[in-house]
Amino acid sequence: MNEAKPIGGKIWTMPFLFLTAIVILAVFFLAERFLFGLGSVTNMNDSYPWGIWIAYDVVIGTAFACGGYSMALLVYVFNKGEYHPLVRPALLASLFGYTLAGVSVIFDIGRYWQAYNIMIPSKMNFHSVLLEVALCIGTYVLVLWVEFAPAVLEKVRAERQLAKLNKVIFVFIALGVLLPSMHQSSLGTMMLAAGHKLSPLWWSKSLPMLFLISAMTIGYAVVVFESTVAALAFKRPLETGMLSKLSGLIPWLLGGYLLVRLQDINGAGLLPLAFSGGLQGNMFLLENLLLLGALLLLIYPINRSSPRMLFIAALLIMAGGGLYRLNVYLIGYDPGTGFHYFPSAPELLVTFALIAVEIMGYTWFVKRFPVLPAVKHA
């Protein structure tokens, strides 16, 4: 097992400066949103009370941040220690993804100054799935920061504090497996309440299971994506050996997901609706074709040994899995009131800014803290 070390290097590169400019511009629109309300910068309305800030930043974003969860399942639950070098980078990506998802919820709340009410038992609705999601995600953010704390303690050489933390870290690892299992399935459960407002191409009693399986699958795909991009961006050796073996799990998850997904549609006699030629039918086909393409790529061992094929498959899974969640929360949703929704330019810019902050944060941490495995030089 390679020891993790900071990779060093300059922080304020041209890409970093470009991302900073996006964030600064987004801060202007966020200031406008908090001063003048949601209507001043978003296209949300009475029938679409949440838009891209929830659909992407939370629903899709947390799935993209499930690399740490997926690797914790594999390494700590199934005792596959050979993948341990992939855990800390995945954990860092999860940390930023979930933290920023939690922050973005505040952008979407009309009375954001009353957000603290969610922590007051007398004001909690214990029958609400949304409450469970909020509490789980909030707790999981804290768990992720504790799980990442050893990297910080190693950096500052706090051996005594590190030894104390290592004695109890198993509790947080256990919570790090439990909490995402709860809230990822609950993100699917939430849309069961939409009933007839959600297209039958996506409404299904299997929504909680499909959201959970898709989160695990996307998590492994993001680990492949992150490892490949980090190797290319920071001029490090590719981790093809580990990624090839890891990707052998994905066809089983993808196959199970697609089997349940398509059987739901076929069993309900909805296949003609998928081929109707409308927007929803086309998005259903695109979503599943992307995932089927990834499955066909990864089912062959020779493709799992190719960095290019692994990367393409990871992109297909992220695109297909992300589109599935976007379809459930926005494209497949029709309140039937005549209202329509498409995100405004400021909404999209804020979302891009959150992605930019994740990239910047990841870059800063891997350059300053022991996250990526040390490279052995001949």
C-alpha positions in Angstrom: 0.0 0.0 0.0 1.5 3.3 -1.1 1.7 6.0 1.5 -0.3 9.1 0.6 1.6 12.4 0.1 0.8 15.9 -1.0 1.7 16.3 -4.7 2.8 19.9 -4.3 2.9 22.5 -7.1 1.5 25.9 -7.9 -2.1 26.6 -6.8 -2.9 29.7 -8.8 -2.7 28.3 -12.3 -4.7 29.6 -15.3 -7.5 27.0 -14.9 -7.7 27.8 -11.2 -8.0 31.5 -12.0 -10.7 30.8 -14.6 -12.7 28.8 -12.1 -12.3 31.6 -9.5 -13.8 34.1 -12.0 -16.9 31.9 -12.4 -17.3 31.7 -8.7 -17.0 35.5 -8.2 -19.6 36.1 -10.9 -22.0 33.5 -9.3 -21.6 35.3 -5.9 -23.1 38.4 -7.5 -26.2 36.5 -8.5 -26.4 34.8 -5.2 -26.3 38.1 -3.4 -29.2 39.2 -5.7 -31.1 36.1 -4.8 -30.7 36.6 -1.1 -31.5 40.3 -1.2 -34.5 40.2 -3.6 -35.8 36.6 -3.5 -35.7 33.5 -5.7 -37.8 35.2 -8.4 -35.1 37.7 -9.1 -32.6 35.1 -10.5 -34.5 31.8 -11.0 -37.3 30.6 -13.3 -38.9 28.6 -10.5 -42.7 29.0 -10.0 -45.6 27.8 -7.9 -45.7 24.5 -9.8 -41.9 24.0 -9.9 -40.8 25.0 -6.4 -37.4 23.5 -7.0 -35.3 23.6 -10.1 -31.8 22.8 -11.2 -30.3 23.7 -7.8 -32.0 20.7 -6.3 -32.1 18.5 -9.3 -28.4 18.8 -10.0 -26.7 20.2 -7.0 -28.4 17.8 -4.5 -30.0 14.9 -6.4 -27.4 14.3 -9.1 -24.5 15.9 -7.1 -24.8 13.6 -4.2 -24.8 10.6 -6.5 -21.6 11.9 -8.1 -20.3 12.2 -4.5 -21.0 8.6 -3.7 -17.4 7.4 -4.5 -16.5 7.5 -0.9 -19.6 5.5 0.0 -19.1 2.9 -2.7 -15.4 2.4 -1.8 -16.2 2.2 2.0 -18.6 -0.6 1.2 -16.0 -2.4 -0.8 -12.9 -1.9 1.4 -14.4 -1.9 4.9 -17.6 -4.0 4.6 -16.3 -6.5 2.1 -12.7 -6.3 3.3 -11.2 -5.6 -0.1 -8.1 -3.9 1.2 -6.3 -3.8 -2.1 -8.4 -0.9 -3.1 -7.5 1.2 -0.1 -5.3 3.7 -2.1 -8.5 4.7 -3.9 -10.4 5.5 -0.7 -9.0 8.8 0.4 -9.3 10.5 -3.1 -12.8 9.2 -3.3 -13.5 10.5 0.2 -12.3 13.9 -0.7 -14.5 14.1 -3.7 -17.4 13.0 -1.6 -16.6 15.5 1.1 -16.9 18.4 -1.4 -19.8 17.1 -3.3 -22.0 16.5 -0.2 -20.8 19.7 1.6 -21.7 21.9 -1.4 -25.0 20.0 -1.9 -25.9 20.9 1.7 -24.9 24.5 1.0 -26.9 24.7 -2.2 -30.1 23.7 -0.4 -30.0 27.1 1.4 -30.0 28.8 -2.0 -33.3 27.1 -2.8 -35.1 27.7 0.5 -37.5 30.7 0.3 -37.2 31.6 4.0 -33.5 30.6 4.3 -33.2 32.5 7.6 -35.5 29.8 9.2 -33.5 26.9 8.0 -32.4 26.2 11.6 -35.9 25.0 12.3 -35.0 21.6 10.8 -32.9 21.0 14.0 -35.8 21.8 16.4 -37.8 18.6 17.3 -41.0 20.5 18.0 -40.9 21.9 14.4 -40.0 18.5 12.7 -42.5 16.6 10.6 -41.6 13.1 11.5 -43.8 11.7 8.6 -41.7 13.6 6.0 -39.2 11.8 3.8 -37.6 15.2 3.1 -36.8 15.5 6.8 -35.0 12.2 6.8 -33.0 13.2 3.7 -32.1 16.5 5.2 -31.0 15.1 8.6 -29.1 12.2 6.9 -27.2 14.4 4.5 -26.4 17.0 7.2 -25.1 14.2 9.5 -23.2 12.6 6.6 -21.4 15.8 5.8 -20.1 15.9 9.4 -19.1 12.2 9.2 -17.2 12.8 5.9 -15.1 15.7 7.5 -14.3 13.4 10.5 -13.3 10.6 8.1 -11.0 12.9 6.2 -9.5 14.4 9.4 -6.6 11.8 9.5 -5.2 13.5 6.3 -5.2 16.8 8.1 -3.7 15.4 11.2 -1.0 13.6 9.2 -0.2 16.9 7.5 0.3 18.8 10.8 2.0 15.8 12.4 -0.5 15.5 15.2 0.4 11.9 16.0 -1.4 11.8 19.4 -4.7 13.2 18.1 -4.4 10.9 15.1 -3.9 7.8 17.3 -7.0 8.8 19.4 -9.1 9.3 16.2 -8.0 6.0 14.8 -9.4 4.2 17.8 -13.0 5.5 17.1 -12.9 6.0 13.3 -14.7 2.7 12.8 -17.8 4.3 14.2 -17.8 7.0 11.6 -16.9 4.5 8.8 -20.0 2.6 9.8 -22.1 5.7 9.7 -20.5 6.6 6.4 -22.0 3.4 5.0 -25.4 3.6 6.7 -26.4 7.2 6.1 -26.0 7.2 2.3 -27.9 4.0 2.1 -30.7 5.7 3.8 -30.8 9.1 2.1 -30.0 7.9 -1.4 -33.0 5.5 -1.3 -35.1 8.2 0.2 -34.4 10.5 -2.7 -36.3 8.0 -4.7 -39.0 7.6 -2.1 -39.6 11.4 -2.2 -40.9 11.2 -5.8 -43.3 8.4 -5.0 -45.4 11.2 -3.5 -45.6 12.9 -6.9 -48.0 10.2 -8.0 -49.6 10.9 -11.4 -47.6 14.1 -11.8 -44.5 12.0 -12.5 -44.5 10.2 -15.9 -45.2 6.5 -15.6 -41.9 6.0 -17.4 -40.2 6.9 -14.1 -42.8 6.5 -11.4 -42.4 3.1 -9.9 -42.5 1.4 -6.5 -38.9 0.5 -7.2 -37.7 4.1 -7.1 -36.0 3.8 -3.7 -34.1 0.6 -4.8 -33.2 2.1 -8.2 -31.9 5.3 -6.7 -29.7 3.3 -4.2 -28.3 1.0 -6.9 -27.7 3.9 -9.3 -25.9 5.8 -6.5 -23.5 2.8 -5.9 -22.9 2.4 -9.6 -22.3 6.1 -10.2 -20.0 6.1 -7.2 -17.7 3.5 -8.8 -17.8 5.3 -12.1 -16.8 8.5 -10.5 -13.8 6.8 -8.8 -12.6 5.7 -12.3 -13.3 9.2 -13.7 -11.5 11.0 -10.8 -8.5 8.7 -10.8 -8.0 9.0 -14.6 -8.4 12.8 -14.7 -6.1 13.2 -11.6 -3.5 11.1 -13.3 -3.6 13.1 -16.5 -3.9 16.5 -14.9 -1.1 16.0 -12.4 1.1 13.9 -14.7 0.9 10.8 -12.5 0.8 7.1 -13.5 -2.6 5.7 -14.4 -4.1 3.3 -11.8 -5.3 1.0 -14.6 -4.6 -2.3 -12.7 -6.8 -1.4 -9.7 -9.5 0.4 -11.8 -9.7 -2.6 -14.2 -10.4 -5.0 -11.3 -12.8 -2.5 -9.6 -14.8 -2.1 -12.8 -15.5 -5.8 -12.9 -18.2 -5.0 -10.2 -20.0 -2.4 -12.3 -21.6 -4.8 -14.9 -23.3 -6.7 -12.1 -24.7 -3.5 -10.6 -25.7 -2.1 -14.0 -27.2 -5.3 -15.2 -29.3 -5.6 -12.0 -30.4 -1.9 -12.3 -31.4 -2.2 -16.0 -33.2 -5.5 -15.4 -35.4 -3.9 -12.7 -35.8 -0.7 -14.7 -36.9 -2.3 -17.9 -39.0 -5.0 -16.3 -41.0 -2.2 -14.5 -41.7 -0.6 -17.8 -42.4 -3.8 -19.7 -44.6 -5.3 -16.9 -46.7 -2.1 -16.9 -47.1 -2.2 -20.7 -45.4 1.1 -21.1 -42.9 0.3 -23.8 -45.1 2.0 -26.5 -44.9 5.2 -24.5 -41.1 5.0 -24.5 -41.2 5.0 -28.4 -43.8 7.7 -28.7 -41.4 10.2 -30.1 -42.1 12.8 -27.4 -39.5 14.5 -25.2 -40.1 12.2 -22.2 -39.9 9.1 -24.4 -36.7 10.2 -26.0 -35.1 11.1 -22.7 -36.1 7.7 -21.3 -34.4 6.0 -24.3 -31.3 8.2 -24.1 -30.9 7.5 -20.4 -31.1 3.8 -20.7 -29.0 3.6 -23.9 -26.2 5.4 -22.2 -26.2 2.9 -19.4 -26.6 -0.1 -21.8 -23.6 1.3 -23.7 -21.5 1.3 -20.6 -22.6 -2.3 -19.7 -21.7 -3.5 -23.2 -18.3 -1.9 -22.9 -17.5 -3.3 -19.4 -18.8 -6.8 -19.8 -15.7 -7.6 -21.9 -12.5 -8.0 -19.8 -10.3 -6.6 -22.6 -12.1 -3.3 -22.4 -11.7 -3.2 -18.6 -7.9 -3.3 -19.3 -8.0 -0.2 -21.5 -7.8 3.2 -19.7 -9.6 4.7 -22.7 -12.5 2.3 -22.5 -12.7 2.5 -18.8 -12.9 6.3 -19.0 -15.6 6.2 -21.7 -17.6 3.7 -19.7 -17.4 5.9 -16.6 -18.6 8.9 -18.6 -21.5 7.0 -20.0 -22.6 5.8 -16.5 -22.3 9.3 -15.1 -24.3 10.8 -18.0 -26.9 8.0 -18.0 -27.2 7.9 -14.2 -27.3 11.7 -13.9 -29.9 11.9 -16.7 -32.1 9.3 -14.8 -32.2 11.5 -11.8 -32.8 14.7 -13.8 -35.7 12.9 -15.6 -37.3 11.9 -12.3 -37.0 15.3 -10.7 -37.6 17.6 -13.7 -38.2 16.3 -17.2 -40.6 13.5 -16.2 -42.4 15.8 -13.8 -45.6 17.6 -15.0 -47.8 19.3 -12.4 -50.5 19.7 -15.0 -51.1 23.4 -14.3 -49.7 24.8 -17.5 -46.6 26.0 -15.8 -43.2 25.2 -17.4 -39.7 25.4 -16.1 -36.3 25.8 -17.7 -33.3 27.1 -15.6 -32.3 30.7 -16.0 -28.7 31.7 -16.9 -28.0 32.8 -13.3 -29.3 29.4 -12.0 -27.0 27.5 -14.4 -24.1 29.8 -13.5 -24.5 29.1 -9.8 -24.5 25.4 -10.5 -21.3 25.7 -12.6 -19.8 27.7 -9.8 -20.5 24.9 -7.3 -18.8 22.5 -9.7 -15.9 25.0 -10.0 -15.6 25.2 -6.2 -15.4 21.4 -6.0 -12.6 21.2 -8.6 -10.7 24.1 -6.9 -11.1 22.5 -3.4 -10.0 19.1 -4.7 -7.0 20.6 -6.4 -5.9 22.6 -3.3 -6.3 19.6 -1.0 -4.3 17.1 -3.1 -1.5 19.6 -3.5 -1.3 20.5 0.2 -2.5 17.3 2.0 -1.7 13.6 1.8 -4.5 12.4 -0.4 -3.1 10.7 -3.5 -0.8 7.7 -3.1 2.9 8.6 -3.3 4.5 7.8 -6.7 7.4 5.4 -6.6 10.3 6.5 -8.8 12.6 3.9 -10.3 
